[in-house]
Amino acid sequence: MTGYMTEAVNGGFWLLRGHERVLWLPGADTATAARLAARYQAEADAPRRPRLAPDEHLESRLMALAAYRWRCETAGITVDGIAIATDRDSQFQVAEVARVLAAGLESVIKFKTRAGVIVDLDATVAGRLYRAVVRYVQACRTTEAKHGEVLRALPADRMAIYDFRQGWPDRDVRDG
């Protein structure tokens, strides 16, 4: 690999790549020319990401979108001041607590929140938490689907600048 260097010539510098003159820097001082040569060299040395074919680029953006949805979906929510985890196990646990209480098998169940606080849940509160978790998870999936539709409709050169991190549901749920 050929490096970048400078050559002082009558009132300026040439930026050289090997022995080839690349850029004339009239009136530049030694420090400026050296900084520019170093910047060009750093760019030349930087690893290059291979260009993706449009369908590969779409696939990678959709995978990134799915990963972002997963992070949002499993980040947890707060319902009426109660912090609820929303990972798969916690979704199942909230559903099971709501089912047991709704069936009348228990009147109150001790429930450990995402923050580690143990609270008493009755059927009404458990049902509200369960509905909030279901709605939140579905809202995350709906948002992913909408962003996926937008990505599929975009030309390949616009996909990289589309920001799918916008428009996700609020994690603070006031009314389950």
C-alpha positions, 0 to 999 in steps of 0.5 A: 500500500502506498502512503500519503506524504507532502512535498514543499514547492514554491509557496505551497505543498503537494499532497502525494500518494506514492510519487503521484501528485494528488492535491495542490495546497497553495500557501499551506504551512508544514503543519497543515500539510502534514495533518491533511496527509495524515487524514488522507492516510487514515481514510486510506487505511480504514477498513472498507465495508463491502457494498451490498446488493440492494436485496442484501441491504434491505435484508440487513436493514430489516434484520436491524429493525427486528433487533431494535424492535426486540430491544424495545419490546423487552425493555419493560414498561411501567403501568400505573407506577408498577415496573413490569418486565416484558421479556418472553418469560415475564410476558408469560408470568403476567399472563399466568397471574392474570389467568389464575386471579381471573379464574378465582383460584387465588384472590391476591398474588404476590408479584415481583416487579422489574424493579425487584419490589414485591406487590400484591395483585388482585384480579383487577390490577393483574388484568390491567397489567396483562392488557398493558403488556399485550398492547405494548408488545403488539404496538412494538410489532405493529411499529416494526411492520410499518417501518418494514413497509417503508424500508421495502418501498424505499430506493436502495440509496435511501435505506441507509438514511431512514431512521426506524428508531422513531415512532415506538410506543411509550414505555410509561403506560398510564391506563392498562 
